Amino acid sequence: MKPTLYDTIALRCSRVVTTGYSTSFSLGIRTLAVRHRPAIYAIYGFVRLADEIVDTFFGHRQREMLDRFRSDTAEAIADGVSPNPVLHSFQWAVNTYNIDREFIDAFLYSMEMDLEQKNHDAGSYSRYIYGSAEAVGLMCLRVFCHENPQRFEMLRDPARSLGSAFQKVNFLRDIRSDYVDRGRIYFPGVDFNRFTAAEKKQIEDDIAADFRAALEGIRQLDRGSRRGVYLAYSYYMALFGKIRKTAPEAVTGRRFRISDFRKLTLLMKVTLLHLAGVI
């Protein structure tokens, strides 16, 4: 069916949300095959809206807003339309690529956890990472493997590892805003007032293992998705490298980022590797 004007505008809104919030992911999406880009923009736009509700709408009725967002999402998917352009583009992606409702429910459950839970034990930590990051990676993998469901099953675990690595790096990068501003501690048993080198190394070793497992999966993606995913992987590896070189007491006092120049350098490097058939 030919897209309507509203379909086109809704997808454009999701793209604007993505580019406005994340230059890294935006560059990564632009290196995907053209056929993959609209759905990935739609997924990111959906995720970003939910994240805004729990992370920035303080002083408002966040619980009611998240409940309404969940209900609106379900209705959009069931009806195949929504007056909210970001939800409209998301329902299109869900219905077109058969994205599992379990992934969506897991993601929204993690957003709900952010409203209620400030400290995590091992169980809630795993559930939060699965919903907030791994499930999102699996949504994207549904898009990449739409024509090859067997590849989806083969790459499910590496995709989860990549989402897990990204989220744990985010936790380290955002300690100041999560802990100081919002009172959240995601890593079980860690006191950031006494963050030790041993605790930091244990977390880093866990992240490094996730990245190794993820890389094996990235290498098995088709060419239409491999370069974009590898670019996002490269950005996060560069960010992780900066964090690893930083003392524990300094990690809690700053937010890490990769410069625009470094991002462009990585983009050129990954593009050359892709053209050479290395990735």
Secondary structure as the mmCIF struct_conf table of DSSP 4:
data_model
#
loop_
_struct_conf.conf_type_id
_struct_conf.id
_struct_conf.beg_label_comp_id
_struct_conf.beg_label_asym_id
_struct_conf.beg_label_seq_id
_struct_conf.end_label_comp_id
_struct_conf.end_label_asym_id
_struct_conf.end_label_seq_id
HELX_LH_PP_P HELX_LH_PP_P1 LYS A 2 THR A 4
HELX_RH_AL_P HELX_RH_AL_P1 LEU A 5 TYR A 21
HELX_RH_AL_P HELX_RH_AL_P2 THR A 23 ARG A 30
TURN_TY1_P TURN_TY1_P1 THR A 31 THR A 31
BEND BEND1 LEU A 32 LEU A 32
HELX_RH_3T_P HELX_RH_3T_P1 VAL A 34 HIS A 36
HELX_RH_AL_P HELX_RH_AL_P3 ARG A 37 ASP A 55
TURN_TY1_P TURN_TY1_P2 THR A 56 THR A 56
TURN_TY1_P TURN_TY1_P3 PHE A 58 GLY A 59
BEND BEND2 HIS A 60 HIS A 60
HELX_RH_AL_P HELX_RH_AL_P4 GLN A 62 ASP A 79
TURN_TY1_P TURN_TY1_P4 GLY A 80 GLY A 80
BEND BEND3 PRO A 83 ASN A 84
HELX_RH_AL_P HELX_RH_AL_P5 PRO A 85 TYR A 97
TURN_TY1_P TURN_TY1_P5 ASN A 98 ASN A 98
HELX_RH_AL_P HELX_RH_AL_P6 ARG A 101 GLU A 116
BEND BEND4 LYS A 118 LYS A 118
STRN STRN1 ASN A 119 ASN A 119
HELX_RH_AL_P HELX_RH_AL_P7 ALA A 122 ILE A 129
HELX_RH_PI_P HELX_RH_PI_P1 TYR A 130 GLU A 134
HELX_RH_AL_P HELX_RH_AL_P8 ALA A 135 PHE A 144
TURN_TY1_P TURN_TY1_P6 CYS A 145 GLU A 147
HELX_RH_AL_P HELX_RH_AL_P9 PRO A 149 ARG A 173
TURN_TY1_P TURN_TY1_P7 ASP A 174 ASP A 174
HELX_RH_AL_P HELX_RH_AL_P10 ILE A 175 ILE A 175
HELX_RH_PI_P HELX_RH_PI_P2 ARG A 176 ASP A 181
TURN_TY1_P TURN_TY1_P8 ARG A 182 ARG A 182
STRN STRN2 ILE A 185 ILE A 185
BEND BEND5 PHE A 187 PHE A 187
TURN_TY1_P TURN_TY1_P9 PRO A 188 GLY A 189
HELX_RH_3T_P HELX_RH_3T_P2 PHE A 192 ARG A 194
HELX_RH_AL_P HELX_RH_AL_P11 ALA A 197 ILE A 218
TURN_TY1_P TURN_TY1_P10 ARG A 219 GLN A 220
BEND BEND6 LEU A 221 LEU A 221
HELX_RH_AL_P HELX_RH_AL_P12 ARG A 223 ARG A 244
TURN_TY1_P TURN_TY1_P11 LYS A 245 LYS A 245
BEND BEND7 THR A 246 THR A 246
HELX_RH_AL_P HELX_RH_AL_P13 PRO A 248 VAL A 251
TURN_TY1_P TURN_TY1_P12 THR A 252 GLY A 253
HELX_RH_AL_P HELX_RH_AL_P14 ASP A 260 LEU A 275
TURN_TY1_P TURN_TY1_P13 ALA A 276 GLY A 277
#
